[in-house]
Amino acid sequence: MNSQPFNYLILVAIALNAISISVSAQSSASQQDPEYPETVKQYLRALYSEQQQKYTYRSDYPGGLRMWQAEARPELRRLIGLDNIAAYVSTFKPKVRLLEEKDRGSHTLQRGIIETEPHVEIPFWLLRPKSRGPFPLAILPHGHDRTGHDTHAAVFHSEEHQQRTIAGDRDVAVQAVENGFLAIAPAVRGLSGEAPGVPDILKRHGKSDCRSQLMHCLLAGRTAIGERVWDMSRIIDWAITRSDVDACTILMMGNSGGGMVTLYAAACDERITLAVPSCSFSVIASPEGRIYHCDCNAIPGILQWGNLYDVAGLIAPRYLLTVNGLKDRLHSVDDINRAANRVQAIYHAAGVPEHYDQRWGPEGHRFYKNLMWPFIKEALEKK
């Protein structure tokens, strides 16, 4: 197989003019950061070369796009540990408990708990419109946030929490229910105070619970991202059995670590019809060796499989919107644009370039509801 990057990507990006908006005034975060010595750069370039990536999408992939997806998706599921989790819980049936429902005027709010595997209970908030269903389904995983799923459901802990949530458009479950979705805001393993996980009680993992969770996952042939994807799929399993849910329309949307869960879950679970990861899409590692995401998103061997734009490409032809903030110091504008061009080329090969878009918010690491909901509404109108 010819493993050189396909050269028409630049032409596609210029012709479509939908991805690489002008950001010349914005300097890339990585350009302002310290750089590795040249010998280290050369080592990393060789180590992370696309030549090493068996499943990165190329225009000359044998059998074309569909064959690439058919071969790359099972391997990705294996890499993140889903096969190992499935084998471990082969006889286990997830259990759901719903608690008291509260009236919020335009919708109801109900706390629930789902046991996705033995001894793992994921709390969630269920927000339901008061109108008649069935409703499209929205699953809204959070990122590194100790208030976690409470933030998304607008269950506020203080006035400061409320102000911060509204200012960053973080009340996404409320936004979803106001747009006609039945919304589920789940806690995400290792990413909030209430979510299950393995805390760093011995302070051996950078005093970080999410890294402690990752280490214990790796020892068992899992990854933290794989466990999170597993939990989201089990929530979908339960939700689509409800008579008030339209299983044909499933949105997943999250910011930061929640965006990473969104990307991998939509790549692995084809029931998800719309995916909107926010302030999380980029490359896994830049050519200079900069790693953009928290350690808890690490997947052993992923850069021998492909890159994050290949994960995103597995979502095609379903709808995908990637959103980033121009002032987000965690990511590089140049690398995001480069990755977005690759995704656009995959969607072009799938015959639905309009099903993907990359949009830029003017601020930093946050949600941008004015960019997200117009895309979602347009996608729903086309279905």
CORMO-V792612 format. One record per backbone hydrogen bond with DSSP energy under -0.5 kcal/mol. NH is the residue of the N-H (numbers start at 1). CO is the residue of the C=O. If there is no record, write none. Layout:
nh = [NH NH]
co = [CO CO]
//
This chain:
nh = [3 9 10 12 13 14 15 16 17 21 26 27 29 31 32 32 33 33 40 41 42 43 44 45 46 47 48 49 52 53 54 54 55 56 61 64 67 68 69 70 71 72 73 75 76 77 78 79 80 81 82 83 85 86 87 88 89 90 92 94 95 97 99 102 104 106 108 109 110 111 112 113 114 115 116 116 117 120 121 122 122 123 124 125 126 127 127 128 128 130 135 136 137 137 138 139 140 142 145 145 148 150 151 151 152 153 154 155 156 162 163 164 165 166 167 168 169 170 172 173 174 174 175 176 177 178 179 179 180 181 182 183 183 184 185 186 187 190 191 193 199 201 203 208 212 213 214 215 216 217 218 219 220 220 221 222 223 227 228 229 230 231 232 233 234 235 236 237 238 239 240 241 242 245 246 247 249 251 252 253 254 256 258 259 260 261 262 263 264 265 266 267 268 269 270 272 273 273 274 275 276 277 278 279 286 289 292 292 297 298 302 304 305 305 306 310 311 312 313 314 314 315 316 318 319 320 321 322 323 324 326 327 328 329 331 336 337 338 339 340 341 342 343 344 345 346 347 348 349 350 351 352 355 356 357 358 359 361 366 367 371 372 373 375 376 377 378 379 380 381 382 383]
co = [1 6 7 8 9 10 11 12 13 19 23 25 331 28 28 29 29 30 37 37 38 39 40 41 42 43 44 46 49 50 52 304 305 53 58 61 63 64 65 66 67 68 69 71 72 73 74 75 76 78 77 77 81 82 83 84 85 87 89 92 115 113 111 109 107 104 128 102 126 100 124 97 122 95 114 120 120 117 119 114 120 121 112 185 110 125 183 108 126 106 244 180 246 249 182 251 184 186 143 191 145 147 147 148 148 149 151 150 154 158 159 160 161 162 163 164 166 165 170 152 152 171 171 172 173 174 175 176 177 176 136 127 181 138 125 184 123 196 188 146 197 199 200 205 208 209 210 211 212 213 214 215 216 217 218 217 80 223 224 225 226 227 228 229 230 231 232 233 234 235 236 238 239 242 135 245 246 137 274 139 276 278 255 256 256 257 258 259 260 261 262 263 264 265 268 269 250 271 250 319 252 321 254 323 290 286 284 290 294 295 299 301 301 302 302 307 307 308 309 310 311 312 313 315 273 355 275 357 277 359 361 363 325 327 328 332 333 334 335 336 337 338 339 340 341 342 343 344 345 346 348 347 352 353 320 18 322 324 364 168 368 368 369 371 372 373 374 375 376 377 378 379]
//
